[in-house]
């Protein structure tokens, strides 16, 4: 769900980018239009099989962070599946508005509508989540989603190929299967080709083509155009690793990994043999010791070196991999792994996949994961993480795990002084100030937190939580002292953290 929220936030930023005079909408109005289009599609996918389950209603509420019931959805977003106004027969208005804004921003001419495609991908992602939330993927909604995607992609392709500026007017042609669709390159207008497309959609559904595969095909060109710009130089990534507080042993391990991969790439360029090594890793250490941060940097380094085409990081845990019924776990694992292809899959608390309880499907998750790691050995790096002793038991639970994970990186707990530096870095990043005279008090407070939490001490995570508590204390103090403050004094007060706040 984090990936969905991230996609929605990115769509909100896109709406802010293309609002204003050219679109005629404010940022809030444009994002509300997008949310309404997304809700319309989500409810359509939930209801197109003739009934809406409670899990679908809960999923819609979770995605959009709202609290509404089926009656409200039906009244405001109900849509006849086969009627002229069916949502799958039309390009959503938000797509058309952003496409116009993006085309205008490119001053016409042929261009690639990156932001418009991002909005469409998010709409499809939401629809797919709703389709899958009951644990089964019915062919009928998959067909409808595929057709909706085709309708929108034909429109976007037409705008991209048009040499003129977007006028805001959209020419429509008749499509007996899709209703009114914008006139664009490759639009289907004759009955024979419509039937052919319908059969192709059915065939796609039979082959269980997933949303992620569709999106990968749609985004293949986009990624190839963006990758050279988006990727950081590996030296910059290593510099970022070195700038982190503490982690001396971990930093050396990261440098060793990058050096080995760099030399292997050099050998390949000279036609020399390169010994095959496992790239999968085990991170051991207590919570809050930087495991996720380092996993992200390693993924970026792999992408920068060209070892992995994307170099992104997908985070998951037991809840993201294990389902409650036979057969569903394998499907969940496949979907997560597919999202991580050409990048790094980071599995936190991986030891929880091993269980002696009857009816537990953790072993099914491990077996499926190992199979997919083997099938995608050149496209996937898996990093498993957790407490040292428990991770050792996890690796020993299956011979396949031991053979694939042969590089261990241990993350030591931070010292109190290192945690103080992390706290002070947080203070500076968030535009606060702490007088140097308060550092001994802060150090004592961190030591106290360590003693209070004992074995469950969360290291940097605990310090981040403490920082949030401190600024909450500061806010309460400021509100009680606000009377009579001038602008300059107000700014200083908003920045300053004093002894009482700690």
Residue pairs with C-beta under 8 A, 6 or more apart in sequence:
1 62
1 63
2 315
3 125
3 314
3 339
4 63
4 122
4 125
4 126
4 129
7 118
7 121
7 122
7 125
8 63
8 122
10 118
10 122
11 31
11 34
11 118
11 119
11 122
12 27
12 31
14 98
14 115
14 118
14 119
15 27
15 30
15 31
15 34
15 94
15 98
16 27
16 30
16 31
17 101
17 115
18 30
18 97
18 98
18 101
18 102
18 105
18 115
19 25
19 26
19 27
19 29
19 30
20 26
22 100
22 101
22 104
23 30
23 97
23 100
23 101
25 33
25 97
30 94
30 97
30 98
33 93
33 94
33 97
34 92
34 94
34 119
35 64
36 77
37 92
37 93
37 94
37 95
37 123
38 64
38 122
38 123
38 126
39 60
39 64
39 73
39 76
39 77
40 77
40 79
40 87
40 92
41 87
41 92
41 123
41 126
41 127
41 148
42 60
42 63
42 64
42 77
42 126
42 127
42 130
43 52
43 60
43 73
43 74
43 77
43 78
43 79
44 77
44 79
44 81
44 86
44 87
44 88
44 127
44 144
45 127
45 130
45 131
45 141
45 144
45 145
46 52
46 53
46 56
46 57
46 60
46 73
46 130
47 74
47 78
47 79
47 81
48 81
48 140
48 141
48 144
49 138
49 140
49 141
52 70
52 73
52 74
53 134
55 133
55 134
56 130
56 133
56 134
57 69
57 70
57 73
59 129
59 130
59 133
60 66
60 68
60 73
60 130
61 67
61 68
63 126
63 129
63 130
79 85
79 86
79 87
80 86
81 144
84 179
84 180
86 179
87 148
88 144
88 145
88 147
88 148
88 151
88 178
89 151
89 175
89 178
89 179
89 180
89 181
90 151
90 179
90 180
90 181
91 151
91 152
91 155
91 170
91 181
91 182
92 123
92 152
94 119
95 116
95 119
95 120
95 123
95 152
95 155
95 156
96 155
96 170
96 182
98 113
98 115
98 116
98 119
99 113
99 116
99 155
99 156
99 159
99 166
100 159
100 166
100 167
100 168
101 166
102 111
102 113
102 114
102 115
102 116
103 111
103 113
103 159
103 162
103 165
103 166
104 165
104 166
107 165
108 162
108 163
108 164
108 165
108 166
109 163
110 160
110 161
110 162
110 163
111 160
112 160
112 221
112 222
112 225
113 156
113 159
113 160
114 222
114 226
116 156
116 159
117 156
117 218
117 219
117 222
120 149
120 152
120 153
120 156
121 215
121 218
121 219
124 145
124 148
124 149
124 211
124 214
124 215
125 211
125 215
127 141
127 145
127 148
127 211
128 145
128 210
128 211
131 137
131 138
131 141
131 142
131 145
132 335
135 323
135 325
135 328
137 208
137 331
139 202
139 205
139 206
142 204
142 205
142 209
143 201
143 202
143 204
143 205
145 211
146 201
146 204
146 205
146 209
146 214
147 177
147 178
147 197
147 201
149 214
149 218
150 178
150 197
150 201
151 175
151 178
151 181
153 218
154 181
154 182
154 184
154 185
154 186
154 187
155 170
155 181
155 182
155 184
157 184
157 185
157 186
158 182
158 183
158 184
158 185
158 186
158 187
159 166
159 184
161 184
161 185
170 182
170 183
171 182
171 183
172 180
172 181
172 182
172 183
173 181
173 182
173 183
173 187
173 189
174 180
174 189
175 181
175 187
175 188
175 189
175 194
176 191
176 194
177 188
177 194
177 197
177 198
178 188
181 187
188 194
188 197
210 335
210 338
212 335
212 338
212 339
213 338
223 309
223 310
227 303
227 309
227 310
231 300
231 303
231 304
231 311
232 300
232 304
233 304
234 258
234 262
234 301
234 304
234 305
237 258
237 297
237 300
237 301
237 304
238 254
238 255
238 258
238 301
240 297
241 251
241 254
241 255
241 294
241 297
242 251
244 251
244 290
244 293
245 414
245 418
245 421
245 422
245 425
246 290
246 412
246 414
246 415
246 418
247 289
247 290
247 294
247 411
247 412
249 409
249 410
249 412
250 290
250 294
250 409
250 410
250 411
253 409
254 294
254 297
254 298
254 301
257 298
257 301
257 407
258 301
258 305
260 277
261 301
261 302
261 305
261 307
262 305
264 274
265 305
265 306
265 307
267 273
267 274
268 274
278 404
278 405
278 406
278 407
279 302
279 307
279 381
280 373
280 381
280 382
280 383
280 384
280 404
280 405
280 406
280 407
281 298
281 381
281 382
281 383
281 384
281 405
281 407
281 408
281 409
282 383
282 384
282 385
282 391
282 395
282 405
282 407
282 408
282 409
283 291
283 294
283 295
283 383
283 384
283 385
283 386
283 409
283 410
283 411
284 385
284 386
284 387
284 388
284 391
284 392
284 408
284 409
284 410
284 411
285 291
285 385
285 387
285 388
285 410
285 411
285 412
285 413
286 387
286 411
286 413
286 457
286 458
286 459
287 456
287 458
287 459
287 461
288 414
288 458
288 459
288 460
288 461
288 462
288 463
288 464
289 411
289 412
289 413
289 414
289 459
289 460
290 411
290 460
291 348
291 385
291 411
292 315
292 346
292 348
292 385
294 409
294 411
295 313
295 344
295 346
295 383
295 385
296 313
296 346
298 344
298 381
298 383
299 308
299 311
299 312
299 313
299 343
299 344
299 381
300 311
301 311
302 308
302 311
302 343
302 344
302 381
303 309
303 310
303 311
303 312
303 343
304 311
308 342
308 343
308 344
308 379
308 381
309 342
309 379
310 342
310 343
311 342
311 343
311 344
312 340
312 342
312 343
312 344
313 343
313 344
313 346
314 336
314 339
314 340
314 343
314 344
314 345
314 346
315 346
315 348
316 336
316 345
316 346
316 347
316 348
317 347
317 348
317 349
317 350
317 352
318 349
318 352
318 353
318 362
318 365
320 332
320 336
321 329
321 332
321 333
321 336
321 347
321 353
321 365
321 369
322 329
322 332
322 353
322 360
322 361
322 362
322 364
322 365
323 329
323 331
323 332
323 361
324 361
325 361
326 361
326 364
328 361
329 361
329 364
329 365
329 368
330 364
330 365
330 368
332 365
333 364
333 365
333 368
333 369
333 372
334 368
334 372
336 345
337 345
337 369
337 372
337 373
337 376
337 380
340 380
341 376
341 379
341 380
342 379
342 380
343 380
343 381
344 380
344 381
344 382
344 383
345 380
345 381
345 382
345 383
346 383
346 385
347 353
347 382
347 383
347 384
347 385
348 385
348 386
349 385
349 386
350 384
350 385
350 386
350 391
350 394
351 386
351 387
351 390
351 391
351 393
351 394
352 362
352 386
353 362
353 363
353 365
353 366
353 394
354 362
354 363
354 366
354 393
354 394
354 397
355 362
355 363
366 397
366 398
366 400
366 401
369 382
370 398
370 400
370 401
370 404
372 380
373 380
373 382
373 404
382 404
382 405
384 391
384 394
384 405
385 391
386 394
388 410
394 401
395 401
395 402
395 405
396 402
413 457
413 459
414 422
414 459
414 460
416 443
416 446
416 447
416 450
417 443
419 446
419 459
419 460
419 463
420 439
420 442
420 443
420 446
422 460
422 463
423 442
423 446
423 463
423 466
423 467
424 434
424 439
426 463
426 464
426 467
427 433
427 434
427 467
427 497
430 471
431 495
432 471
432 474
432 495
432 496
432 497
433 495
433 496
433 497
434 442
434 497
435 498
438 497
438 498
438 499
438 502
441 499
441 502
442 502
445 466
445 502
446 463
446 466
449 457
449 462
449 463
449 466
450 457
450 462
453 462
458 465
470 497
470 501
470 502
471 497
471 501
473 500
473 501
473 502
474 497
474 498
474 501
477 498
477 500
477 501
478 493
478 494
481 493
482 490
485 493
